[in-house]
Amino acid sequence: MAAIVALLCTLIFSVYSLGDALSLNYYDKSCPQAEVAITKAVKKAIVNDKTVSAALLRMHFHDCFVRGCDASVLLNSVGKNTAEKDGPPNISLHAFYVIDNAKKAVEALCPGVVSCADILALAARDAVTIAGGPNWEVPKGRKDGRVSKATETRSLPAPTFNISQLQQSFSQRGLSMNDLVALSGGHTLGFSHCSSFQNRIHNFSTKLDVDPTMSPSFAASLKSVCSSHNKVRNAGATMDPSSRTFDNTYFKLLLQGKSLFSSDQSLLSAPKTKALVSKFASSQEAFADAFVKSMIKMSSLNGGQEVRLDCKVVN
């Protein structure tokens, strides 16, 4: 049985590892101004809407975890095919227009050269940096995929996952427990709808209404926003009080029982991940360094075939 599981993991990971090796200077000759143009488009959007930082980072994660970082999350549904962006976990993704604007700017400079997958990877980096997080050089050379299926979004890690489910999800993509904790720190940005943490504040178990690992005062504040039969479409909570600033507050709150998701809380249920949470909570620098390494690793999962001319449709 163990051999079969190992083989399956190898086969799944091989799907994500297709494509040529990436390079830091991939566009140096073919489109030297590409990064400047992309950063300009991202900055302009964030000035107008501070929620764009979290949106772009989440979009990149959700792209990379399905078929690798191939911009399949950007494709529109066509005919009878429902695309990834219309799958249940992705309904709340937004700010696709930022990628479209960046693509338009880059196409004006060098038509048909820069992939949508690279634009999304660079935009996610810019989103983190503009929000006060680290800056780093993004390896480039990804290709855009031609397949996008809503059904495949089922493989995205869910906010209800426990530590073993998270570990399996990440290891299938060649990512470690270190990567899991570091990348979970991306939850320092953004907002969550009630549905993603409802399981922790209402009918948690047959005996308990609220998850006992959650701070009672924090649970009470969430209950005041999210009733047990919530009908308010945009009701929810910010991921942390400084939800527009990329920092290590997420880890500090996690240790205080003030995380939103079961998957966040589960990081404290294994010694290795708990130690990393404590490390990142006490050092913003340690978190930033680990986050950059894990982002580069995750964003190198590639499986595309072409350079799309329009990020919403295949060539």
Backbone torsions as a table, in degrees:
resi	resn	phi	psi	omega
1	MET	NA	-45.8	-179.7
2	ALA	-59.9	-37.7	-179.8
3	ALA	-65.4	-38.5	179.8
4	ILE	-66.2	-44.2	178.3
5	VAL	-60.3	-44.5	179.7
6	ALA	-61.2	-41.4	179.9
7	LEU	-64.7	-43.3	178.8
8	LEU	-60.4	-43.4	179.4
9	CYS	-61.3	-40.2	179.4
10	THR	-64.7	-43.5	-179.8
11	LEU	-64.6	-43.4	179.3
12	ILE	-63.1	-45.2	-177.9
13	PHE	-64.5	-34.1	-178.8
14	SER	-63.4	-31.7	177.3
15	VAL	-62.5	-37.1	-176.9
16	TYR	-82.0	-11.7	-172.5
17	SER	-103.5	5.8	-180.0
18	LEU	-66.6	161.5	176.3
19	GLY	104.4	160.9	-178.3
20	ASP	-73.9	160.1	178.0
21	ALA	-63.0	144.5	-179.6
22	LEU	-86.3	161.4	-176.3
23	SER	-141.5	143.6	179.2
24	LEU	-69.1	-29.1	-176.3
25	ASN	-109.2	29.5	-174.3
26	TYR	-55.6	-38.8	-176.6
27	TYR	-104.5	9.9	-176.1
28	ASP	-53.4	-38.9	-179.4
29	LYS	-97.7	-38.8	-173.3
30	SER	-81.1	-26.6	179.8
31	CYS	-161.0	68.7	-172.6
32	PRO	-61.7	-23.9	-178.5
33	GLN	-95.2	7.3	-175.3
34	ALA	-58.4	-49.9	-176.4
35	GLU	-63.0	-39.0	179.3
36	VAL	-61.8	-42.6	-179.0
37	ALA	-66.0	-40.2	180.0
38	ILE	-66.8	-46.1	179.6
39	THR	-60.0	-39.6	179.4
40	LYS	-61.3	-43.1	-179.6
41	ALA	-66.3	-39.5	179.9
42	VAL	-68.0	-44.9	179.3
43	LYS	-59.3	-44.4	-179.1
44	LYS	-60.0	-42.3	-179.3
45	ALA	-67.6	-42.0	-177.2
46	ILE	-69.2	-32.9	175.8
47	VAL	-59.3	-38.2	-178.6
48	ASN	-84.3	-25.7	-176.2
49	ASP	-152.0	105.4	-175.4
50	LYS	-67.0	-16.2	179.9
51	THR	-75.7	-9.5	-177.7
52	VAL	-63.3	-34.8	-179.4
53	SER	-56.3	-53.4	-179.8
54	ALA	-63.0	-38.8	-177.6
55	ALA	-61.9	-44.1	-178.5
56	LEU	-69.7	-38.6	178.6
57	LEU	-64.3	-45.9	179.6
58	ARG	-64.6	-39.9	178.8
59	MET	-59.2	-42.4	179.9
60	HIS	-65.7	-45.4	176.3
61	PHE	-55.5	-51.2	-175.8
62	HIS	-66.2	-28.2	174.8
63	ASP	-69.2	-50.8	-174.2
64	CYS	-65.8	-30.0	-176.4
65	PHE	-81.8	-6.2	175.0
66	VAL	-124.4	110.7	179.5
67	ARG	66.3	15.7	-177.8
68	GLY	80.4	177.9	-176.3
69	CYS	-81.1	79.0	-173.8
70	ASP	-121.7	14.3	179.4
71	ALA	61.7	20.6	177.6
72	SER	-66.0	-22.9	179.1
73	VAL	-70.5	-16.5	-177.9
74	LEU	-87.6	-17.2	-174.9
75	LEU	-70.5	140.7	177.1
76	ASN	-80.6	153.5	173.1
77	SER	-67.0	140.3	-179.3
78	VAL	-134.2	129.6	177.7
79	GLY	58.1	-125.4	-178.9
80	LYS	-87.3	-5.1	-179.7
81	ASN	-89.9	119.7	174.7
82	THR	-90.5	121.3	-174.3
83	ALA	-82.6	167.1	-178.9
84	GLU	-51.1	-42.5	-174.8
85	LYS	-63.0	-18.1	178.4
86	ASP	-103.3	9.1	174.4
87	GLY	-76.6	152.0	-175.0
88	PRO	-47.6	-46.0	-177.8
89	PRO	-69.8	-15.0	-174.1
90	ASN	-106.4	-0.9	-178.6
91	ILE	-56.3	-34.2	-176.6
92	SER	-89.1	1.8	173.9
93	LEU	-64.8	143.0	176.6
94	HIS	-149.4	-179.9	-178.2
95	ALA	75.5	25.3	174.3
96	PHE	-59.8	-28.9	-178.9
97	TYR	-60.5	-28.0	-179.9
98	VAL	-64.7	-42.8	178.7
99	ILE	-66.8	-40.2	178.0
100	ASP	-61.9	-42.1	179.1
101	ASN	-66.3	-39.8	178.3
102	ALA	-65.7	-41.8	179.3
103	LYS	-62.3	-42.9	179.4
104	LYS	-60.0	-43.3	179.9
105	ALA	-65.0	-41.0	-178.3
106	VAL	-71.9	-38.7	178.3
107	GLU	-62.8	-32.3	177.6
108	ALA	-67.2	-29.5	-179.8
109	LEU	-82.3	-46.4	-175.5
110	CYS	-151.8	91.3	-175.2
111	PRO	-59.9	134.9	172.6
112	GLY	69.8	19.7	-175.3
113	VAL	-106.4	-47.5	-172.5
114	VAL	-94.9	124.5	-177.8
115	SER	-73.4	154.7	176.3
116	CYS	-66.2	-32.6	179.1
117	ALA	-63.6	-41.7	176.6
118	ASP	-67.2	-39.7	179.1
119	ILE	-60.9	-42.9	-179.8
120	LEU	-66.8	-40.1	178.5
121	ALA	-63.5	-42.0	179.7
122	LEU	-70.4	-38.5	179.4
123	ALA	-65.0	-37.9	178.3
124	ALA	-64.8	-41.3	176.4
125	ARG	-61.7	-47.5	179.9
126	ASP	-60.2	-39.2	-179.8
127	ALA	-60.3	-42.2	179.2
128	VAL	-66.4	-46.8	-177.4
129	THR	-63.1	-45.5	-178.9
130	ILE	-64.9	-29.0	178.9
131	ALA	-82.5	8.8	176.7
132	GLY	96.7	6.0	-179.9
133	GLY	-88.6	-173.5	-178.1
134	PRO	-68.5	161.2	173.4
135	ASN	-113.8	148.8	178.1
136	TRP	-156.8	160.2	176.4
137	GLU	-80.3	126.6	-178.9
138	VAL	-96.1	121.7	173.0
139	PRO	-61.8	142.3	-174.4
140	LYS	-128.1	168.0	-179.8
141	GLY	120.8	12.9	177.4
142	ARG	-67.8	153.9	173.9
143	LYS	-112.7	157.6	-179.2
144	ASP	-89.1	139.6	179.9
145	GLY	-83.0	164.6	-178.2
146	ARG	-112.6	-0.8	-176.9
147	VAL	-122.4	135.2	177.5
148	SER	-148.2	114.1	-176.1
149	LYS	-126.4	126.6	179.7
150	ALA	-58.0	-34.7	-177.9
151	THR	-61.0	-28.7	-177.6
152	GLU	-76.2	-10.5	176.7
153	THR	-71.5	-9.7	175.4
154	ARG	-62.3	-21.8	-177.4
155	SER	-82.8	-4.2	177.2
156	LEU	-69.6	141.2	177.4
157	PRO	-63.2	132.2	-175.7
158	ALA	-93.5	154.7	178.7
159	PRO	-64.6	-12.8	179.4
160	THR	-93.8	-1.5	-175.3
161	PHE	-63.4	145.1	171.0
162	ASN	-91.8	178.9	-172.0
163	ILE	-64.7	-36.6	-179.1
164	SER	-70.6	-35.9	176.6
165	GLN	-66.4	-40.5	177.8
166	LEU	-63.9	-45.5	-179.0
167	GLN	-59.6	-42.8	179.3
168	GLN	-64.3	-44.7	-179.8
169	SER	-59.5	-43.5	-178.6
170	PHE	-74.1	-40.8	-177.5
171	SER	-66.4	-30.4	176.3
172	GLN	-62.0	-22.3	179.7
173	ARG	-106.0	15.9	177.7
174	GLY	74.0	20.5	-178.4
175	LEU	-107.1	142.1	-173.8
176	SER	-91.9	178.0	175.0
177	MET	-64.5	-35.8	175.1
178	ASN	-58.9	-45.1	179.2
179	ASP	-63.1	-40.7	179.3
180	LEU	-56.6	-49.3	-177.3
181	VAL	-69.3	-45.2	-179.0
182	ALA	-60.9	-47.2	-177.5
183	LEU	-71.2	-29.0	174.6
184	SER	-60.8	-26.2	177.5
185	GLY	-62.7	-13.8	173.6
186	GLY	-61.9	-18.0	177.0
187	HIS	-69.2	0.2	172.9
188	THR	-66.6	-21.4	178.9
189	LEU	-106.1	140.8	166.3
190	GLY	107.5	-167.0	-168.9
191	PHE	-138.8	146.2	176.6
192	SER	-124.0	138.5	173.7
193	HIS	-75.7	155.3	-177.1
194	CYS	-52.3	-37.7	-174.8
195	SER	-57.0	-26.7	-176.9
196	SER	-78.8	-17.5	178.8
197	PHE	-131.0	9.1	179.5
198	GLN	-55.3	-35.9	-177.5
199	ASN	-61.9	-20.0	-177.3
200	ARG	-93.2	-17.6	-174.6
201	ILE	-116.5	-5.7	176.9
202	HIS	-140.0	128.4	177.1
203	ASN	50.8	48.5	-178.2
204	PHE	-59.3	-41.3	177.4
205	SER	-150.6	-179.9	-179.6
206	THR	-64.3	-27.0	-177.4
207	LYS	-104.3	-23.5	-174.8
208	LEU	-122.9	138.1	177.5
209	ASP	-80.9	-38.2	-174.9
210	VAL	-116.9	142.5	175.1
211	ASP	-56.4	119.7	-176.5
212	PRO	-67.4	-14.3	177.3
213	THR	-80.7	-8.8	-179.1
214	MET	-90.4	138.7	175.8
215	SER	-55.9	126.5	-178.5
216	PRO	-55.5	-41.9	-179.3
217	SER	-67.9	-36.5	178.4
218	PHE	-66.9	-44.3	178.3
219	ALA	-59.9	-41.6	179.9
220	ALA	-62.6	-40.6	179.9
221	SER	-66.5	-36.1	178.0
222	LEU	-70.1	-38.9	179.0
223	LYS	-62.8	-32.1	-179.6
224	SER	-68.7	-22.1	179.9
225	VAL	-97.2	-36.1	-175.1
226	CYS	-117.9	99.1	178.3
227	SER	-72.8	166.5	-177.3
228	SER	-64.8	-26.0	176.1
229	HIS	-120.4	55.7	-175.0
230	ASN	-59.9	129.1	178.4
231	LYS	-117.8	-2.2	-178.9
232	VAL	-80.0	114.9	-169.8
233	ARG	-57.7	-43.4	-175.8
234	ASN	-101.8	17.0	178.4
235	ALA	-69.0	145.3	179.8
236	GLY	167.6	-159.4	-177.4
237	ALA	-145.8	153.5	176.0
238	THR	-72.2	151.5	-176.7
239	MET	-64.9	-33.4	168.5
240	ASP	-155.6	165.5	-174.9
241	PRO	-59.2	-27.7	177.8
242	SER	-103.0	53.3	-169.3
243	SER	-70.1	-4.9	176.5
244	ARG	-110.5	6.6	178.9
245	THR	-120.6	130.0	179.3
246	PHE	-83.0	106.7	-178.9
247	ASP	-148.6	-169.9	-177.9
248	ASN	-99.6	17.1	179.4
249	THR	-57.7	-36.4	178.9
250	TYR	-51.9	-45.4	-177.5
251	PHE	-71.4	-35.9	177.9
252	LYS	-64.0	-43.2	-179.9
253	LEU	-68.3	-35.7	178.7
254	LEU	-57.3	-41.9	179.2
255	LEU	-70.5	-16.6	179.6
256	GLN	-98.3	6.1	-178.4
257	GLY	74.6	27.5	-176.9
258	LYS	-119.9	41.8	174.3
259	SER	-99.7	155.8	-176.6
260	LEU	-84.1	-47.6	-170.0
261	PHE	-92.8	151.7	171.0
262	SER	-59.3	-37.6	-179.2
263	SER	-65.0	-33.7	175.9
264	ASP	-65.9	-51.6	-178.0
265	GLN	-59.5	-33.5	-176.6
266	SER	-65.2	-18.4	177.8
267	LEU	-64.4	-18.2	178.8
268	LEU	-91.3	-1.0	-174.2
269	SER	-92.5	-3.6	176.1
270	ALA	-126.7	137.7	-175.9
271	PRO	-53.5	-44.0	-176.1
272	LYS	-65.1	-47.6	-178.2
273	THR	-70.5	-34.8	177.8
274	LYS	-63.1	-40.4	179.0
275	ALA	-63.7	-37.8	178.9
276	LEU	-69.3	-38.6	176.6
277	VAL	-58.9	-46.2	179.6
278	SER	-62.9	-41.1	179.5
279	LYS	-61.9	-47.0	-177.8
280	PHE	-71.9	-30.2	177.4
281	ALA	-66.5	-32.3	-177.0
282	SER	-92.0	-12.4	-178.7
283	SER	-143.3	108.5	176.2
284	GLN	-62.2	-35.8	-179.2
285	GLU	-65.5	-43.9	179.1
286	ALA	-62.2	-41.0	177.7
287	PHE	-63.9	-48.5	-177.9
288	ALA	-59.2	-43.4	-179.9
289	ASP	-62.5	-46.0	-179.2
290	ALA	-66.4	-39.8	-179.3
291	PHE	-61.5	-44.2	-179.9
292	VAL	-61.6	-47.1	179.9
293	LYS	-59.7	-43.6	-178.4
294	SER	-71.2	-35.0	176.6
295	MET	-64.1	-43.4	179.3
296	ILE	-62.8	-41.4	179.9
297	LYS	-64.7	-49.5	-179.2
298	MET	-64.1	-42.5	-174.7
299	SER	-76.7	0.1	176.2
300	SER	-92.6	-3.9	174.9
301	LEU	-71.3	116.1	-172.0
302	ASN	-134.5	140.5	180.0
303	GLY	-148.8	19.9	-176.2
304	GLY	-87.6	175.8	-176.2
305	GLN	-129.8	-17.7	-172.3
306	GLU	-143.5	173.9	171.4
307	VAL	-110.1	106.7	-179.0
308	ARG	-65.1	144.4	175.6
309	LEU	-86.4	-28.3	176.0
310	ASP	-130.0	123.1	-173.7
311	CYS	-64.4	-18.0	-176.1
312	LYS	-87.4	-17.2	-176.6
313	VAL	-137.1	149.6	177.5
314	VAL	-73.0	158.8	-179.2
315	ASN	-67.9	NA	NA
